């Protein structure tokens, strides 16, 4: 697999020179300065691509060309926004960038409640606490009938949490869920938002009456509209699984499991319609067997995120080691089935001062460098095994 790295552009404190030195081959990035719903121009694309190539790497994957909310909920300007999206696709292809990672998650992208959960070795990891997220839903967001979305065990934990909650803890929870995991990319929220909770409530209103079946129909409409451009320009689209892979905040999520993946691949059965195989997002659901899913969908995978999660008995989950046996098997599968596919390490721990550097949540330098070294070692071992087998 191609060893890639998510880089956040020229303002990223992790420089392209640093990435070249640690063995990165390809860059995963986007035009983060372009406002949502506007065309990515060839000039802007060329400018960023040239900077990457100047450091003897290539722009391997766009992550992400955002699908604006009006496309997801089928607003009155959906078709106009799809045409803008198609033009950005054509401009990317004209500059040689032909793999686009996107998601179809309503309003909220990936979610965590704790961004520095301590580990025994002194590092820290991202963590999703089900009770804290439910507390946010019920008592901060104040969503109507929110309690009905959570089972009795979670609600009991929420009430225990409520007894110890303070304004400072509530503020940190809001920042972790809405801002720090969302505000550094082109999305709905910004670190400059004065009242992100109210903004979230307004966005929720746009999805009133949008259930799982309707969101599926809207995704199918979008995919059918853009596939002619994919065929014309040789572009591979790869949707990122929902993270966490469950229904949250009353919003439908439709890329959560085997049945969901099978549905969207067959709804628009075109080889350009593919999957970003994020082992971490999928493994955050105890219902998913990531090794089996990797075997089943390798041929329709256009991009791999190499990370993995451990789910606790109570439903909480945290990022696991990149040497987790499940992840080793996933890497083995893609090295065999899709050896040239772009792969990036993801959501590595904070370590060796990463926490002081102001890196985007989930995107440390030392932690990801360690993870890349681990995955590179796994890949080298697999190559050695394959060479020995071939000689027998």
C-alpha positions as CSV (number, residue, x, y, z in Angstrom):
1,X,0.0,0.0,0.0
2,X,1.0,3.6,-0.5
3,X,2.1,5.2,2.7
4,X,0.2,8.5,3.0
5,X,-0.4,11.1,5.6
6,X,-3.2,13.6,6.3
7,X,-1.8,17.1,6.0
8,X,-3.8,20.2,6.6
9,X,-2.1,22.5,4.2
10,X,0.6,25.2,4.4
11,X,-0.5,26.3,7.8
12,X,-0.1,22.8,9.3
13,X,2.8,22.9,11.9
14,X,3.8,19.4,10.5
15,X,5.6,20.3,7.4
16,X,6.0,18.5,4.1
17,X,9.8,18.3,4.7
18,X,9.1,16.5,8.0
19,X,6.8,14.1,6.3
20,X,9.3,13.3,3.5
21,X,12.0,12.5,6.2
22,X,9.8,9.9,7.9
23,X,8.9,7.9,4.8
24,X,5.6,9.4,3.7
25,X,5.0,8.8,0.0
26,X,1.7,10.5,-0.7
27,X,-0.3,13.3,0.8
28,X,-4.0,13.3,1.8
29,X,-5.3,16.8,2.0
30,X,-8.0,19.3,0.8
31,X,-8.6,23.0,0.1
32,X,-9.5,23.8,3.7
33,X,-9.7,27.5,3.0
34,X,-12.5,27.3,0.4
35,X,-15.9,27.9,2.0
36,X,-18.5,25.2,1.8
37,X,-20.5,25.0,-1.4
38,X,-17.9,26.8,-3.6
39,X,-16.0,25.5,-6.6
40,X,-12.5,24.3,-6.1
41,X,-10.6,26.1,-8.9
42,X,-7.9,24.6,-11.0
43,X,-5.6,27.4,-9.9
44,X,-6.0,26.6,-6.2
45,X,-5.7,22.9,-6.8
46,X,-2.6,23.3,-8.9
47,X,-1.0,25.6,-6.3
48,X,-1.3,23.0,-3.5
49,X,-0.4,20.1,-5.8
50,X,2.7,21.8,-6.9
51,X,3.8,22.5,-3.3
52,X,3.4,18.8,-2.5
53,X,5.3,17.7,-5.7
54,X,8.1,20.1,-4.9
55,X,8.8,17.9,-1.9
56,X,8.8,14.8,-4.1
57,X,5.5,13.4,-3.0
58,X,2.1,13.3,-4.7
59,X,-1.3,14.4,-3.7
60,X,-2.8,11.0,-3.5
61,X,-6.3,11.5,-2.0
62,X,-8.6,14.4,-1.4
63,X,-10.0,14.2,2.1
64,X,-12.5,15.7,1.9
65,X,-14.4,17.4,-0.9
66,X,-17.3,18.2,1.5
67,X,-20.9,17.1,0.6
68,X,-22.9,20.1,1.9
69,X,-25.9,19.5,4.0
70,X,-28.4,20.5,1.4
71,X,-27.3,17.5,-0.7
72,X,-27.8,15.2,2.2
73,X,-31.2,16.4,3.2
74,X,-32.3,17.2,-0.3
75,X,-32.8,21.0,0.0
76,X,-34.1,23.2,-2.7
77,X,-30.6,24.0,-4.0
78,X,-29.4,20.4,-4.0
79,X,-29.0,20.2,-7.8
80,X,-27.1,23.5,-7.9
81,X,-24.7,22.2,-5.3
82,X,-24.2,18.9,-7.0
83,X,-23.2,20.8,-10.2
84,X,-20.7,22.8,-8.1
85,X,-19.4,19.5,-6.7
86,X,-19.1,18.0,-10.2
87,X,-17.1,21.0,-11.4
88,X,-14.7,20.6,-8.5
89,X,-14.3,17.0,-9.4
90,X,-13.5,17.8,-13.0
91,X,-10.9,20.4,-11.8
92,X,-9.3,17.9,-9.5
93,X,-9.1,15.3,-12.2
94,X,-7.5,17.8,-14.6
95,X,-4.8,18.3,-12.1
96,X,-4.2,14.6,-11.7
97,X,-6.0,14.1,-8.3
98,X,-8.5,11.3,-8.8
99,X,-9.4,9.7,-5.5
100,X,-11.9,11.6,-3.4
101,X,-12.8,10.6,0.2
102,X,-16.1,12.0,1.4
103,X,-18.8,11.2,4.0
104,X,-22.6,11.3,4.1
105,X,-23.0,11.9,7.9
106,X,-25.6,14.5,8.7
107,X,-24.3,17.6,10.5
108,X,-21.7,15.9,12.7
109,X,-18.6,14.2,11.4
110,X,-16.6,11.8,13.7
111,X,-17.4,12.2,17.4
112,X,-15.4,11.8,20.6
113,X,-16.1,13.0,24.1
114,X,-12.5,12.9,25.5
115,X,-9.6,14.0,23.4
116,X,-6.8,13.2,25.9
117,X,-7.9,10.0,27.7
118,X,-4.9,8.9,29.8
119,X,-3.1,5.6,29.2
120,X,-1.0,3.7,31.7
121,X,2.2,4.5,29.7
122,X,1.8,8.3,30.0
123,X,0.3,8.8,26.5
124,X,-3.3,9.7,25.8
125,X,-5.9,8.6,23.3
126,X,-9.2,9.7,21.9
127,X,-12.2,8.2,23.8
128,X,-15.9,7.9,23.3
129,X,-17.9,7.8,26.5
130,X,-21.5,6.8,25.7
131,X,-22.9,8.3,28.9
132,X,-21.1,11.6,28.3
133,X,-22.4,11.7,24.7
134,X,-25.9,11.0,26.0
135,X,-25.6,13.7,28.6
136,X,-24.7,16.1,25.8
137,X,-27.8,15.0,23.9
138,X,-30.2,15.2,26.8
139,X,-29.0,18.1,29.0
140,X,-26.9,20.3,26.7
141,X,-28.4,20.0,23.3
142,X,-31.8,19.4,24.9
143,X,-33.1,17.5,21.9
144,X,-36.8,16.7,22.1
145,X,-37.4,13.1,23.4
146,X,-33.7,12.5,23.6
147,X,-34.1,10.2,26.6
148,X,-36.0,7.8,24.4
149,X,-32.9,7.2,22.3
150,X,-30.9,5.7,25.1
151,X,-31.3,2.5,27.1
152,X,-31.8,2.2,30.8
153,X,-28.1,1.4,31.5
154,X,-26.9,4.5,29.7
155,X,-29.5,6.7,31.3
156,X,-28.4,5.4,34.8
157,X,-24.8,6.3,33.9
158,X,-26.0,9.8,32.7
159,X,-27.7,10.5,36.0
160,X,-24.6,9.5,37.9
161,X,-22.6,11.9,35.6
162,X,-25.1,14.6,36.1
163,X,-24.5,14.7,39.8
164,X,-20.8,15.6,39.2
165,X,-21.2,17.8,36.1
166,X,-20.0,21.4,36.3
167,X,-20.3,24.3,33.8
168,X,-16.6,23.9,33.0
169,X,-17.1,20.2,32.3
170,X,-20.1,21.0,30.1
171,X,-18.1,23.5,28.2
172,X,-15.3,21.0,27.6
173,X,-17.8,18.4,26.4
174,X,-19.3,20.9,23.9
175,X,-15.8,21.8,22.6
176,X,-14.8,18.2,22.2
177,X,-17.9,17.1,20.4
178,X,-18.7,20.1,18.3
179,X,-15.6,22.2,17.8
180,X,-12.2,20.4,18.4
181,X,-13.1,17.4,16.2
182,X,-15.0,19.5,13.6
183,X,-13.7,23.0,13.4
184,X,-10.3,22.4,11.8
185,X,-11.8,21.2,8.5
186,X,-14.3,22.6,6.0
187,X,-17.4,21.8,7.8
188,X,-20.4,23.2,9.7
189,X,-18.6,24.5,12.7
190,X,-15.7,26.8,13.3
191,X,-13.6,27.6,16.3
192,X,-14.9,31.1,16.0
193,X,-18.5,30.1,16.6
194,X,-19.9,31.9,19.6
195,X,-22.9,29.6,20.2
196,X,-22.2,26.2,18.6
197,X,-25.0,24.5,20.5
198,X,-27.6,26.8,19.1
199,X,-26.1,26.4,15.6
200,X,-26.3,22.6,16.1
201,X,-30.0,22.9,17.0
202,X,-30.7,24.9,13.9
203,X,-29.0,22.3,11.7
204,X,-31.0,19.6,13.3
205,X,-34.2,21.3,12.2
206,X,-33.1,20.7,8.5
207,X,-33.4,17.0,9.1
208,X,-36.8,16.9,10.5
209,X,-38.7,14.0,8.8
210,X,-35.5,12.6,7.2
211,X,-35.3,9.0,8.2
212,X,-32.8,6.3,7.3
213,X,-34.6,5.3,4.1
214,X,-34.9,8.9,2.9
215,X,-31.2,9.6,3.6
216,X,-30.4,6.5,1.6
217,X,-32.4,7.8,-1.3
218,X,-30.6,11.1,-1.1
219,X,-27.2,9.4,-1.2
220,X,-28.2,7.3,-4.1
221,X,-29.4,10.5,-5.9
222,X,-26.1,12.1,-5.3
223,X,-24.1,9.1,-6.5
224,X,-26.1,8.7,-9.6
225,X,-25.6,12.3,-10.4
226,X,-21.8,12.3,-10.1
227,X,-21.0,8.9,-11.6
228,X,-20.9,10.2,-15.2
229,X,-18.1,12.6,-14.1
230,X,-16.3,9.7,-12.4
231,X,-16.6,7.7,-15.7
232,X,-15.5,10.7,-17.8
233,X,-12.5,11.6,-15.6
234,X,-11.5,8.3,-14.0
235,X,-12.3,9.5,-10.5
236,X,-12.8,7.0,-7.6
237,X,-15.2,8.1,-4.9
238,X,-14.8,6.5,-1.5
239,X,-17.3,7.1,1.3
240,X,-16.0,7.1,4.9
241,X,-18.0,4.9,7.3
242,X,-20.0,6.7,10.0
243,X,-18.0,7.3,13.2
244,X,-19.3,6.1,15.5
245,X,-21.2,3.5,13.4
246,X,-24.6,4.0,15.1
247,X,-27.6,6.3,15.0
248,X,-27.0,9.4,17.1
249,X,-28.8,12.6,18.1
250,X,-31.9,11.4,16.3
251,X,-30.0,11.6,13.0
252,X,-29.9,8.6,10.6
253,X,-26.6,7.1,9.7
254,X,-26.3,4.9,6.7
255,X,-22.7,3.6,6.5
256,X,-22.5,1.7,9.7
257,X,-22.3,-2.1,8.9
258,X,-22.0,-4.8,6.3
259,X,-25.6,-4.4,5.2
260,X,-25.2,-0.6,4.7
261,X,-22.0,-1.0,2.7
262,X,-23.6,-3.7,0.6
263,X,-26.6,-1.4,0.0
264,X,-24.8,1.6,-1.3
265,X,-22.3,-0.3,-3.5
266,X,-25.2,-2.1,-5.2
267,X,-27.5,0.9,-5.3
268,X,-25.0,2.5,-7.7
269,X,-23.1,-0.5,-9.0
270,X,-20.1,1.3,-10.6
271,X,-16.5,0.5,-9.8
272,X,-15.9,4.2,-9.2
273,X,-18.4,4.1,-6.3
274,X,-16.3,2.7,-3.5
275,X,-15.4,2.6,0.1
276,X,-12.9,4.2,2.4
277,X,-12.1,1.3,4.6
278,X,-11.6,2.9,8.0
279,X,-11.0,0.0,10.3
280,X,-11.2,2.3,13.3
281,X,-14.7,3.6,12.5
282,X,-16.1,0.2,11.7
283,X,-14.5,-1.4,14.8
284,X,-16.1,1.2,17.0
285,X,-19.2,-0.8,16.6
286,X,-19.2,-4.2,18.3
287,X,-21.4,-5.5,15.6
288,X,-18.7,-5.2,13.0
289,X,-16.0,-7.8,12.2
290,X,-13.4,-5.7,10.5
291,X,-11.3,-8.6,9.2
292,X,-14.4,-10.2,7.5
293,X,-15.4,-6.8,6.1
294,X,-12.0,-6.1,4.7
295,X,-12.0,-9.5,2.9
296,X,-15.5,-8.9,1.5
297,X,-15.0,-5.3,0.3
298,X,-11.3,-5.1,-0.7
299,X,-12.1,-5.0,-4.4
300,X,-14.3,-1.9,-3.9
301,X,-12.0,-0.1,-1.5
302,X,-10.2,2.9,-2.9
303,X,-8.6,4.2,0.4
304,X,-7.6,2.7,3.7
305,X,-7.5,4.2,7.2
306,X,-5.2,2.1,9.3
307,X,-6.4,2.3,12.9
308,X,-8.5,0.2,15.2
309,X,-10.8,0.6,18.3
310,X,-11.6,-1.4,21.4
311,X,-15.2,-1.5,22.5
312,X,-15.9,-1.8,26.2
313,X,-18.7,-3.9,27.6
314,X,-20.7,-0.7,28.4
315,X,-20.4,0.6,24.8
316,X,-17.6,3.1,25.3
317,X,-14.7,2.8,22.9
318,X,-11.1,4.0,22.6
319,X,-8.4,3.8,20.0
320,X,-6.3,0.7,20.2
321,X,-2.6,-0.1,19.3
322,X,-1.7,-0.2,15.6
323,X,-0.2,-3.6,16.4
324,X,-3.7,-4.9,17.3
325,X,-3.9,-8.4,15.6
326,X,-7.2,-7.4,13.8
327,X,-5.4,-4.4,12.2
328,X,-2.5,-6.6,11.2
329,X,-4.9,-9.0,9.4
330,X,-6.6,-6.0,7.7
331,X,-3.3,-4.8,6.4
332,X,-2.4,-8.3,5.2
333,X,-5.7,-8.4,3.2
334,X,-5.1,-5.1,1.5
335,X,-1.4,-5.9,0.8
336,X,-2.6,-9.0,-1.0
337,X,-5.8,-7.7,-2.7
338,X,-5.1,-4.0,-3.3
339,X,-1.3,-3.5,-2.9
340,X,-1.3,0.0,-4.5
341,X,-4.2,1.5,-2.5
342,X,-3.5,4.6,-0.6
343,X,-3.3,4.0,3.2
344,X,-2.9,6.5,6.0
345,X,-2.4,5.9,9.8
346,X,-5.1,7.6,11.9
347,X,-6.0,8.8,15.4
348,X,-2.7,7.9,17.0
349,X,-1.9,8.7,20.7
350,X,-0.5,12.0,22.0
351,X,3.0,11.4,23.2
352,X,6.4,13.0,23.7
353,X,5.0,16.6,24.0
354,X,2.4,16.3,21.2
355,X,-0.2,17.6,23.6
356,X,1.6,21.0,23.8
357,X,1.8,21.6,20.0
358,X,-1.8,22.5,19.2
359,X,-2.2,19.7,16.7
360,X,-5.7,19.0,15.4
361,X,-7.5,16.4,17.4
362,X,-6.5,12.9,16.4
363,X,-3.6,14.1,14.3
364,X,-0.5,14.2,16.5
365,X,3.0,14.0,15.0
366,X,5.0,11.7,17.2
367,X,2.0,9.4,17.8
368,X,1.3,9.1,14.1
369,X,5.0,8.7,13.3
370,X,5.1,5.8,15.7
371,X,2.0,4.3,14.1
372,X,3.4,4.7,10.6
373,X,6.6,2.9,11.7
374,X,4.5,0.1,13.1
375,X,2.4,-0.2,10.0
376,X,5.5,0.0,7.8
377,X,7.0,-2.9,9.8
378,X,3.8,-4.9,9.3
379,X,3.9,-4.3,5.6
380,X,7.6,-5.2,5.3
381,X,7.0,-8.5,7.2
382,X,4.1,-9.3,4.9
383,X,6.2,-8.6,1.8
384,X,9.0,-10.8,3.2
385,X,6.4,-13.6,3.8
386,X,5.1,-13.3,0.3
387,X,8.6,-13.4,-1.2
388,X,9.4,-16.6,0.7
389,X,6.1,-18.2,-0.4
390,X,6.7,-17.2,-4.0
391,X,10.2,-18.9,-4.0
392,X,8.9,-22.2,-2.6
